[in-house]
Amino acid sequence: MAVFIKKIAFHDEKLIEAHWNDGFKSIIKLEVLRNNCPCADCQENNAKNQSGFISLNQFKPGKFSIKKINVVGNYAINLIWEDGHDTGIYPFDFLRVLFEKYKLQDEEIEKMININNQSQNN
């Protein structure tokens, strides 16, 4: 059976939640999606970063904030990031691996939300 996302929502400004057609659901950091962007530019930058090269794009405002999500056919989504990056197409099977591998536990989610709330109140 092919897996696909039935529902996707922002759980917090730094977290994204996905519900899958087989009942699996999880929350991961948006940072995980951006750092695993499958586009050619990001793959090239990741290879350079592994060799000790640090890109200034790592510090770009809006890098870890999603502006829009587009469905691509019946197999993927395209994420439009606040910093303008829009070339990553994330197939559902690739996303499933990320959502399984980087699934946050309830304690981690609560801690991140509390930290975010505290920083907004200051």
Disulfide bonds with the S-S distance in Angstrom:
none
